[in-house]
Amino acid sequence: MAKKSVATLQTGSKRLTKAIKMVKSPKTGAYTFVEAIMDPTQVNDFIAKK
């Protein structure tokens, strides 16, 4: 007989944001992408920081 899967209730989930910014490499001048997953209140600080 097949077993029934039971989903559990998740009550403490947090809202997260994935922030992506372009950073220019000092050696080659090429752009790379830096990704981070964080709280939405910290996104502006992440983008403004070099």
RANOR-V476467 format. One record per helix or strand of 3 or more residues. SS is the DSSP state (helix for helix, strand for strand). FROM is the first residue (numbers start at 1). TO is the last residue. If there is no record, write none. Layout:
ss->(SS/SS)
from->(FROM/FROM)
to->(TO/TO)
This chain:
ss->(strand/strand/helix)
from->(17/31/40)
to->(24/38/48)
